[in-house]
Amino acid sequence: MLQGGDVVKADFPGANGIKRRPCVVVSSELYHSTRPDVMLAVVTTNIEIATAPSDCVLFDWEQAGLTLPSAVRIYISSRLQRDVIKIGRLSDADWREVQARLRLALEINLK
């Protein structure tokens, strides 16, 4: 079963057809156990544009199964679980940072 922090590849429509791109799973195991879909945040290799407070440059991108320096952008989409392919997992430090950026982007305050 997929977990938050897993790195997957999923198809996205683009100007020139379908592009398979890396994403990070941001939904929980509880969500996955009751739903057919998975929520994803997009990964980009264009780290120069990852300047928003909710963007997160990954330090351990190779360990995560990515082939180039990358950043997570909190642009959330969903795909059916069966339509994504797991390629790796974020390091604990990168996953904690992505979770912090999610809280910023989604107004989630933990007290």
C-alpha positions in Angstrom: 0.0 0.0 0.0 1.2 3.5 -0.8 2.3 5.8 2.1 2.8 9.5 2.4 6.3 10.4 1.3 6.5 7.7 -1.4 7.8 8.9 -4.8 5.7 7.8 -7.7 5.3 8.4 -11.4 1.9 9.4 -12.8 0.6 10.6 -16.2 -0.3 14.2 -16.6 -1.9 15.9 -19.6 0.3 18.6 -21.1 0.5 20.9 -24.2 2.2 18.1 -26.2 0.3 15.1 -24.9 0.6 12.9 -21.8 3.8 13.3 -19.7 4.8 10.8 -17.1 6.2 12.8 -14.2 7.4 12.2 -10.7 5.2 13.1 -7.7 5.1 12.7 -4.0 2.2 10.9 -2.3 0.7 13.3 0.3 -2.3 11.3 1.3 -2.3 8.9 4.3 -2.6 5.1 4.6 -6.0 5.6 6.2 -7.1 7.6 3.1 -5.7 4.8 0.8 -7.5 2.1 2.7 -10.9 3.6 2.0 -10.4 5.3 -1.3 -9.3 4.2 -4.8 -7.3 7.3 -5.4 -4.1 8.9 -4.1 -3.3 12.6 -3.6 0.0 13.7 -5.2 2.2 16.8 -5.1 4.2 17.4 -8.3 8.0 17.1 -8.4 9.9 19.4 -10.8 13.5 19.3 -11.9 13.2 23.1 -12.6 14.4 23.9 -9.1 15.0 27.6 -10.1 11.2 28.2 -10.1 10.7 26.5 -6.7 10.8 29.8 -4.8 7.4 30.0 -3.2 7.1 29.5 0.5 5.2 26.2 -0.1 7.9 24.8 -2.5 10.5 22.4 -1.2 13.9 21.7 -2.7 14.8 18.1 -2.0 18.2 17.4 -0.5 18.2 13.6 -0.9 16.7 13.4 -4.4 18.9 10.5 -5.5 17.9 8.4 -2.5 14.3 9.1 -3.4 14.7 7.4 -6.8 14.9 10.7 -8.8 17.5 11.1 -11.5 18.0 14.9 -11.3 18.0 17.6 -8.6 14.3 18.2 -7.8 11.8 20.2 -5.8 8.3 19.5 -4.6 5.6 22.0 -5.6 2.4 21.9 -3.6 0.3 21.5 -6.7 -2.0 18.7 -5.6 -3.7 16.3 -8.0 -5.2 12.9 -7.6 -4.8 9.7 -9.6 -6.2 6.2 -9.1 -3.8 4.2 -7.0 -3.6 1.6 -9.8 -2.3 4.2 -12.2 0.8 5.3 -10.3 4.2 3.5 -10.2 6.3 3.7 -7.0 9.9 4.6 -7.8 11.2 5.5 -4.3 10.7 7.2 -1.0 11.7 10.6 0.3 14.2 10.7 3.1 12.7 11.3 6.6 14.2 14.9 6.5 12.8 15.7 3.1 9.4 14.2 4.0 9.2 16.3 7.2 10.0 19.4 5.1 7.3 18.6 2.5 4.8 18.1 5.3 5.7 21.5 6.8 5.2 23.1 3.3 1.8 21.3 3.0 0.8 22.8 6.3 1.7 26.3 5.0 -0.1 25.8 1.7 -3.3 24.3 3.2 -3.6 26.3 6.4 -3.2 23.3 8.6 -2.1 24.3 12.0 -1.0 21.7 14.6 -1.0 23.0 18.1 
